[in-house]
Amino acid sequence: MLILKCTPSRFFYITQRFLSLQPEADSASGFFMAISKQKLKTIQSLKLAKYRRKLGLFCCEGNKLVTEIQASSLEVTEILITDDWHQRNPDFAFKKVDPVYISPQQMQQLSTLTTPPGILAVAKIPRFKVIPEEARNNLTLVLDGIHDPGNLGTIIRTADWFGIKLVLLSLDSVDIWNPKVVQATMGSIFRLSIIETEIEAYLDQLNKLKLPVYGALLNGEELSLADKKSPAGALIIGSESHGIRDSVLPYVTQPVFIPRSQHSQAESLNAAVAAAILIAAFSIQK
């Protein structure tokens, strides 16, 4: 009897090749891929915000993010891998859906990274409901006009670190499911409720509920890590260049300010850095 030996990843690959109902040949490698050209085109379109919104889907890449999203409550619809990636990660656990092999050339087309990691997941964009009354016992982070993907991702990661569960984002901010934002969060985005909304309407509700609305302003009360602030209400972080916009300022009930050294000549702090200092001041329990 002839016994052929192969790695688990190769066995899985061969199984997909012969059991796929609609195999598609890849001219570069000669292998069969269990994914259609239309599916690849759809996933590639998710690089653009308008298609992410239209289809209600987004992508994430790399071992870290795919592991994190599988551990979250989000619904994963596809996981795509290359054979080379699987050879290097034979023990990677697929918990939500079975992976589909694609060629390195196809992965390059789908990836937003200079060097694709070789694994990419597609998931449904989660939908959350805004409930102002929940701010009675929890601090809500409100982001007004944050345009830089790296800053937004870092702020979300910081919020996750300090236990903030709800983040509201103004409609003119960078798209929360922008690949650069998702990458910068290092998986924190999958654990928080993040909602793009008209933040003025939300803040108006907090004012009516007599809940504090803190705003990072140059003319605010000096804030230090020793200050004891209420872990309720909302904390507003403004844009990198203009701060909190004029239409939002009337809702701020307690302006706060991060004091700088009297010897400092710096004009301002990076939005993500300012957010980290303020969130820490509000979140660290005394």
C-alpha positions in Angstrom: 0.0 0.0 0.0 1.3 3.4 -0.9 1.0 6.0 1.9 1.4 9.7 1.1 2.5 12.1 3.8 1.6 15.7 3.8 1.3 18.5 6.3 -2.1 19.4 7.9 -2.2 22.7 5.9 -1.4 20.9 2.6 -4.1 18.3 3.3 -6.6 21.1 4.0 -5.6 22.9 0.8 -6.0 19.7 -1.3 -9.4 19.0 0.4 -10.6 22.5 -0.6 -9.3 22.1 -4.1 -11.3 18.9 -4.8 -14.4 19.5 -2.7 -15.0 23.1 -3.8 -18.2 23.3 -5.8 -16.9 26.3 -7.8 -13.1 26.1 -8.0 -11.3 28.9 -9.8 -7.9 28.4 -11.3 -5.1 30.9 -10.5 -2.9 31.3 -13.6 0.2 32.3 -11.6 0.4 29.3 -9.3 -1.6 26.7 -11.2 -3.6 25.8 -8.0 -7.3 25.9 -7.7 -8.9 28.6 -5.4 -12.2 28.0 -3.7 -13.3 31.6 -4.1 -15.0 33.4 -7.0 -13.7 36.5 -8.9 -16.9 38.3 -7.8 -16.2 37.5 -4.1 -12.6 38.8 -4.5 -13.9 42.0 -6.2 -16.4 42.5 -3.4 -13.7 42.1 -0.6 -11.3 44.4 -2.6 -14.0 47.1 -2.7 -14.0 47.2 1.2 -10.9 49.4 1.0 -13.3 52.2 0.3 -15.6 53.7 2.9 -18.6 53.9 0.6 -18.6 50.2 0.0 -18.0 49.4 3.6 -21.1 51.4 4.5 -23.1 49.9 1.6 -22.3 46.3 2.3 -21.9 46.6 6.1 -18.6 44.8 6.0 -15.0 45.6 6.8 -11.6 43.8 6.8 -8.8 43.2 9.2 -5.4 41.6 8.6 -2.7 39.8 10.5 -2.5 37.1 13.2 -3.2 39.5 16.1 -6.3 41.1 14.7 -7.8 37.9 13.3 -7.2 36.2 16.7 -8.9 39.2 18.5 -11.9 39.3 16.2 -12.5 35.6 16.6 -12.6 36.1 20.4 -15.1 39.0 20.0 -18.8 39.0 19.5 -18.5 40.3 15.9 -19.7 38.1 13.1 -16.9 36.9 10.8 -18.0 36.0 7.3 -14.7 35.1 5.6 -11.1 34.3 6.5 -8.7 34.2 3.6 -5.1 32.8 3.9 -2.2 32.0 1.6 -0.6 28.5 1.6 2.8 30.1 2.6 1.1 31.7 5.7 -0.4 28.4 6.7 2.9 26.6 6.4 4.3 29.2 8.9 1.3 29.0 11.2 0.1 25.4 11.2 -1.4 25.6 14.7 -3.4 28.8 14.2 -6.9 28.2 15.5 -9.9 29.0 13.2 -12.9 29.4 15.6 -15.7 31.0 13.6 -15.4 30.0 9.9 -13.1 27.7 7.9 -10.4 29.5 6.0 -10.2 29.8 2.2 -6.9 29.6 0.4 -6.0 32.3 -2.1 -2.8 33.0 -4.0 -0.2 35.6 -2.8 -1.1 37.7 -5.8 -4.8 37.8 -4.8 -3.9 38.6 -1.2 -1.7 41.5 -2.5 -4.8 42.8 -4.3 -6.9 42.6 -1.2 -4.4 43.9 1.4 -4.0 47.5 2.4 -0.5 46.8 3.8 2.8 47.1 1.9 3.7 43.5 3.0 0.5 41.5 3.4 0.7 39.2 6.4 -1.0 36.4 4.5 -4.3 36.2 6.6 -7.3 38.5 6.2 -10.7 38.4 7.8 -14.0 39.9 6.6 -16.6 40.7 9.3 -20.0 42.5 9.6 -19.9 46.0 11.0 -21.7 45.9 14.4 -24.6 48.2 15.1 -25.1 49.7 18.6 -27.9 51.8 20.0 -27.2 55.1 21.8 -28.7 55.2 25.3 -27.9 58.5 27.1 -29.1 57.2 30.5 -26.1 54.7 30.5 -23.8 57.7 31.1 -25.1 58.0 34.6 -22.7 55.3 35.7 -20.1 55.2 32.9 -18.0 57.8 31.2 -18.6 58.1 27.5 -15.8 59.3 25.2 -17.0 61.7 22.5 -14.7 62.4 19.6 -15.3 65.6 17.6 -13.7 65.7 14.2 -10.8 63.3 14.6 -9.5 62.9 11.1 -6.2 61.1 11.5 -6.6 57.3 11.4 -3.6 56.6 13.6 -4.8 59.1 16.2 -8.3 57.6 16.2 -6.9 54.0 16.5 -4.6 55.0 19.4 -7.5 56.8 21.2 -9.7 53.7 20.9 -6.9 51.5 22.2 -6.4 53.9 25.2 -10.1 53.9 25.9 -10.1 50.1 26.0 -7.1 50.1 28.4 -8.9 52.3 30.9 -12.2 50.5 30.7 -14.3 52.9 28.7 -17.0 50.9 26.9 -18.8 53.6 24.7 -17.2 55.9 22.2 -19.2 58.3 20.0 -17.7 59.7 16.9 -18.9 62.8 15.0 -20.1 62.1 11.4 -17.2 64.1 9.9 -14.5 62.1 11.6 -12.4 59.5 9.8 -14.4 56.3 9.1 -14.1 54.1 12.2 -13.7 51.0 10.0 -10.9 52.5 7.9 -8.2 49.7 7.6 -5.6 52.1 9.2 -7.8 52.8 12.1 -8.6 49.1 12.7 -4.9 48.2 12.5 -3.9 50.9 14.9 -6.4 49.7 17.6 -4.6 46.3 17.8 -8.0 44.6 18.4 -9.5 47.1 20.9 -12.0 48.2 18.3 -13.7 44.8 18.6 -14.3 45.2 22.4 -15.9 48.6 22.5 -19.2 50.0 21.4 -18.3 52.7 18.8 -21.0 54.7 17.2 -20.9 57.4 14.4 -23.6 59.8 15.2 -24.8 63.4 15.6 -22.9 64.1 18.8 -24.8 67.4 19.5 -28.0 65.5 19.9 -26.4 63.1 22.4 -24.8 65.9 24.4 -28.1 67.7 24.5 -29.6 64.6 26.2 -26.9 64.5 28.8 -27.5 68.2 29.5 -31.2 67.5 30.1 -30.2 64.6 32.4 -28.0 67.0 34.4 -24.9 64.8 33.7 -21.5 66.4 33.4 -20.0 67.1 30.0 -16.3 67.6 30.2 -14.5 69.3 27.3 -10.8 69.7 26.7 -10.3 73.5 26.4 -7.5 76.0 26.9 -9.6 78.0 29.2 -10.7 75.1 31.3 -10.0 74.0 34.9 -6.4 72.7 35.3 -6.5 68.9 35.5 -4.0 66.6 37.1 -4.0 62.9 37.8 -4.7 63.8 41.4 -8.0 65.4 40.5 -11.1 63.3 41.4 -13.6 63.6 38.6 -16.9 61.8 38.3 -16.7 58.6 36.2 -20.1 59.6 34.6 -21.2 61.8 31.8 -19.1 62.5 28.8 -15.6 63.6 27.9 -15.2 65.5 24.6 -11.9 65.4 22.6 -11.7 67.8 19.7 -9.9 67.6 16.4 -6.1 67.7 16.0 -6.2 71.2 14.4 -9.3 73.1 15.6 -10.2 71.5 18.9 -13.9 71.3 19.9 -16.0 73.0 17.3 -18.2 76.0 18.0 -21.5 74.0 17.6 -20.4 71.6 20.3 -19.0 74.1 22.8 -22.4 75.1 24.3 -22.9 71.6 25.6 -19.7 71.6 27.6 -20.6 72.1 31.3 -17.1 71.5 32.8 -14.1 72.7 30.7 -10.8 71.0 31.6 -7.3 71.9 30.7 -4.0 69.9 30.8 -1.4 72.2 32.3 2.0 72.5 30.7 5.3 73.3 32.1 6.0 77.0 32.5 9.2 76.4 30.5 7.4 74.7 27.6 7.0 76.4 24.3 4.9 73.7 22.7 1.6 75.1 21.3 -0.5 71.9 21.7 -0.6 68.2 22.4 -1.3 65.5 19.8 -5.0 64.6 20.1 -4.2 61.0 21.0 -1.8 62.1 23.7 -4.2 64.6 25.1 -7.0 62.0 25.1 -4.7 59.5 27.0 -3.9 62.0 29.7 -7.5 63.0 30.2 -8.9 59.5 30.1 -6.3 58.4 32.7 -7.3 61.3 35.0 -10.9 60.3 34.8 -10.5 56.6 34.9 -7.8 55.8 37.5 -9.6 54.9 40.8 -8.3 56.6 43.9 
